[in-house]
């Protein structure tokens, strides 16, 4: 009996280690890419689409005071590497779609201009800073001991579902002052993969871009 309990305890510990910290809803400091000049003052907020994000806003900023925007297209930062799970075509499709949707959303709220340092003008600069797939967190029903052991075993063998994740960073700059008025760091969740061998495709990440577009349209 003692041996059985010891084995069970060991299995629980192993499962907990494997699954601990899975699927955080926001980006950790260790995951900041360095694209933004500063990450000071970021606070967790809930976006219009119901997602969590980290955001800093200048207390004096009022979006109604601006009607023009310079849209610097999204880019990858740093340059992404292709793997056996995600290829260059997926990166290309993702970037093209993200820029099209984001540009469309911003143009519905501002007059897009090529260059301006005059009043009432913002500049947007942003980047896709990461794409990943991580083992999903425990469901409520899996927090019982036997289910925890099973979940841990599945994670160890690569058979557990994985969440696709897309990381983005961006800022708005007042062109008349050259100072940032808003910075955002967010992690969005795409479709779920069945295991750690399934390739990540554009369709898996598309929902994240759609949620971002919704948030841009509804931000006040």
C-alpha positions as CSV (number, residue, x, y, z in Angstrom):
1,X,0.0,0.0,0.0
2,X,2.8,2.4,0.9
3,X,4.6,1.7,-2.4
4,X,1.3,2.4,-4.3
5,X,0.9,5.7,-2.5
6,X,4.5,6.6,-3.2
7,X,4.1,5.9,-6.9
8,X,0.8,7.8,-7.0
9,X,2.5,10.8,-5.2
10,X,5.4,10.6,-7.7
11,X,3.0,10.6,-10.6
12,X,1.1,13.6,-9.3
13,X,4.3,15.5,-8.8
14,X,5.5,14.7,-12.3
15,X,2.1,15.6,-13.8
16,X,2.0,18.9,-11.9
17,X,5.5,19.8,-13.1
18,X,4.6,19.0,-16.7
19,X,1.4,21.0,-16.6
20,X,2.3,23.8,-14.2
21,X,2.0,27.2,-15.8
22,X,0.3,26.1,-19.0
23,X,-1.7,28.6,-21.0
24,X,-1.2,31.9,-19.3
25,X,-3.6,34.4,-20.8
26,X,-1.0,37.3,-20.9
27,X,2.6,37.7,-22.0
28,X,5.2,37.3,-19.3
29,X,8.1,39.7,-19.0
30,X,10.5,37.0,-20.2
31,X,8.5,36.9,-23.5
32,X,8.8,40.6,-24.3
33,X,10.6,40.8,-27.7
34,X,12.4,44.1,-27.3
35,X,10.4,45.6,-30.2
36,X,8.9,48.3,-28.0
37,X,11.2,51.0,-26.6
38,X,9.6,50.6,-23.2
39,X,7.4,48.1,-21.3
40,X,6.9,50.3,-18.3
41,X,3.4,50.7,-16.9
42,X,1.8,47.8,-18.7
43,X,-1.4,46.6,-17.0
44,X,-3.7,43.7,-17.6
45,X,-7.0,44.8,-19.3
46,X,-9.9,43.0,-20.9
47,X,-10.4,43.9,-24.5
48,X,-13.7,44.4,-26.4
49,X,-13.5,40.8,-27.7
50,X,-13.1,39.5,-24.1
51,X,-9.4,38.7,-24.4
52,X,-6.7,39.7,-21.9
53,X,-3.9,42.0,-22.9
54,X,-1.2,44.2,-21.4
55,X,-1.7,47.9,-22.1
56,X,-0.3,51.3,-21.2
57,X,-2.1,54.5,-22.1
58,X,-1.0,58.0,-21.5
59,X,-3.4,59.5,-19.0
60,X,-3.9,62.5,-21.3
61,X,-4.6,60.5,-24.4
62,X,-8.0,60.9,-26.0
63,X,-8.5,59.0,-29.3
64,X,-11.2,61.6,-30.3
65,X,-8.5,64.2,-30.6
66,X,-7.0,62.5,-33.6
67,X,-8.4,61.9,-37.1
68,X,-5.3,60.9,-39.2
69,X,-3.0,58.0,-38.9
70,X,0.3,56.8,-40.4
71,X,0.0,53.0,-40.7
72,X,3.4,51.3,-40.6
73,X,2.6,47.7,-41.7
74,X,3.1,44.9,-39.2
75,X,6.4,43.0,-39.5
76,X,7.9,40.0,-37.8
77,X,10.3,40.8,-34.9
78,X,12.6,39.0,-34.6
79,X,12.8,37.3,-38.0
80,X,10.9,34.0,-37.5
81,X,12.5,30.6,-38.2
82,X,10.8,27.9,-40.2
83,X,10.5,24.5,-38.5
84,X,8.9,21.1,-39.3
85,X,5.7,22.5,-37.8
86,X,5.5,25.9,-39.4
87,X,6.7,26.9,-42.8
88,X,7.4,30.2,-44.6
89,X,4.1,30.0,-46.5
90,X,2.2,30.2,-43.1
91,X,4.3,33.2,-42.0
92,X,3.7,34.9,-45.3
93,X,-0.1,34.3,-45.3
94,X,-0.4,35.4,-41.7
95,X,1.5,38.7,-42.2
96,X,-0.4,39.5,-45.4
97,X,-3.8,38.8,-43.8
98,X,-2.9,40.7,-40.5
99,X,-1.9,43.8,-42.4
100,X,-4.9,43.7,-44.6
101,X,-7.4,43.3,-41.7
102,X,-5.6,45.8,-39.4
103,X,-5.2,48.4,-42.2
104,X,-8.9,48.0,-43.0
105,X,-9.9,48.5,-39.4
106,X,-7.7,51.5,-38.8
107,X,-8.9,53.1,-42.1
108,X,-12.5,52.9,-40.8
109,X,-11.5,55.1,-37.8
110,X,-8.8,57.4,-39.2
111,X,-7.8,58.9,-42.5
112,X,-4.7,57.0,-43.4
113,X,-1.8,59.3,-44.6
114,X,1.6,58.6,-45.8
115,X,3.5,61.2,-43.8
116,X,2.6,63.9,-41.4
117,X,4.0,65.7,-38.4
118,X,1.0,67.9,-38.0
119,X,-1.6,68.0,-35.3
120,X,-4.3,65.3,-34.8
121,X,-2.1,62.6,-36.3
122,X,-1.0,59.3,-34.9
123,X,1.5,56.8,-36.1
124,X,1.1,53.1,-35.6
125,X,4.0,50.7,-35.5
126,X,3.6,47.0,-34.5
127,X,5.0,43.5,-34.9
128,X,4.2,39.9,-34.7
129,X,6.7,38.8,-32.1
130,X,6.0,35.1,-31.8
131,X,4.1,32.0,-32.9
132,X,3.9,29.0,-30.7
133,X,2.0,25.9,-29.7
134,X,1.9,25.0,-26.0
135,X,0.2,22.1,-24.1
136,X,-3.2,23.3,-22.9
137,X,-3.9,23.9,-19.3
138,X,-6.0,21.5,-17.2
139,X,-9.7,21.5,-17.5
140,X,-11.7,21.7,-14.3
141,X,-12.6,18.0,-14.4
142,X,-8.9,17.1,-14.7
143,X,-7.9,18.5,-11.3
144,X,-8.8,15.2,-9.6
145,X,-5.8,12.9,-8.9
146,X,-6.4,10.1,-11.4
147,X,-7.2,12.5,-14.2
148,X,-4.1,14.6,-13.4
149,X,-1.9,11.5,-13.8
150,X,-3.5,10.7,-17.1
151,X,-3.2,14.3,-18.3
152,X,0.5,14.3,-17.2
153,X,1.2,11.1,-19.1
154,X,-0.4,12.4,-22.3
155,X,1.6,15.6,-22.0
156,X,4.8,13.6,-21.6
157,X,4.1,11.5,-24.7
158,X,3.1,14.5,-26.8
159,X,-0.5,13.4,-27.2
160,X,-2.2,16.2,-25.3
161,X,-4.0,19.0,-27.1
162,X,-1.9,22.1,-27.8
163,X,-3.0,25.8,-27.9
164,X,-1.7,27.8,-30.8
165,X,-0.6,31.2,-29.7
166,X,0.2,34.5,-31.6
167,X,2.2,37.2,-29.9
168,X,1.9,40.9,-30.9
169,X,3.3,44.2,-29.7
170,X,2.4,47.7,-30.9
171,X,2.3,51.3,-30.1
172,X,0.6,54.6,-31.1
173,X,2.8,57.7,-31.4
174,X,1.6,61.3,-31.4
175,X,3.5,62.6,-34.5
176,X,3.5,66.2,-33.2
177,X,5.4,65.3,-30.1
178,X,7.1,62.1,-31.2
179,X,6.0,60.5,-27.9
180,X,4.0,57.2,-27.5
181,X,0.5,57.6,-26.2
182,X,-0.3,53.9,-26.1
183,X,1.5,50.6,-26.0
184,X,0.0,47.1,-26.2
185,X,1.4,43.6,-25.7
186,X,-0.9,40.7,-26.2
187,X,-1.1,37.0,-26.7
188,X,-4.0,35.6,-28.7
189,X,-5.1,32.0,-28.9
190,X,-5.9,30.3,-32.2
191,X,-7.3,26.9,-32.9
192,X,-6.3,23.8,-30.8
193,X,-4.0,21.2,-32.2
194,X,-4.4,17.5,-31.4
195,X,-0.8,16.9,-30.5
196,X,2.8,18.3,-30.6
197,X,3.4,17.0,-34.1
198,X,0.5,18.6,-35.9
199,X,1.6,21.5,-38.2
200,X,0.6,25.0,-37.5
201,X,-1.3,26.5,-40.4
202,X,-2.5,30.0,-41.3
203,X,-6.1,28.9,-40.6
204,X,-5.1,28.0,-37.0
205,X,-3.9,31.6,-36.3
206,X,-6.5,33.5,-38.3
207,X,-9.0,33.8,-35.4
208,X,-6.4,35.8,-33.4
209,X,-6.1,38.4,-36.2
210,X,-9.9,38.6,-36.4
211,X,-10.2,39.2,-32.6
212,X,-7.5,41.9,-32.9
213,X,-9.5,43.6,-35.6
214,X,-12.6,43.6,-33.5
215,X,-10.7,45.2,-30.6
216,X,-9.3,48.0,-32.9
217,X,-12.8,48.8,-34.2
218,X,-14.3,48.9,-30.7
219,X,-11.6,50.7,-28.7
220,X,-12.6,53.9,-27.1
